[in-house]
Amino acid sequence: MPIQFASEVQQLTYQKVADYLQSSALFQATLRTHPDLPQFTLFYGSTMVEVEVLPWEVHPWEEADLCTVRATSCVTIGSSIDHELMHFLLSENRRMRFGAFHLDSANQVLFAENVLGGENMDLMELQTCILSVVTIADTYDDIIAQRFGGQRAVERLAAEPLPL
């Protein structure tokens, strides 16, 4: 089933992201596309990053058709989700220049950052977004696993086969 886009701007942004990632010396060797989702998976060093092109439905402009590109990396799996970890993540979020920590539905610690998509999307900003997510995930996986338990996501990935 082909990818279903919510708008022309989402489709345009997806194509721009695909063209960039497929031609980028940093990412092309490990890039995986998803045939039915506007999403890419890539590996950079020991970090896996998901790059999604998402519609932006609720925004401040009435007549605008917008979308965002979100880069997300799993930092740890199975950390103790308690007051201390939440305080730590929120305190660290305050220090972040871009992006933020959050939990997914399985209580895995993630780090994500977004950039505005569309015709004027800046490819250097997209590259910086992805590399920032990689850097934060790679830096904080050891810190969080050591202080709050759980496994670094890279350890779990090493035990699983690579996605196709």
Summary of the structure (lengths in Angstrom):
residues: 164
radius of gyration: 16.3
end to end distance: 16.4
largest distance: 48.0
contacts: 468
relative contact order: 0.19
helix: 40%
strand: 27%
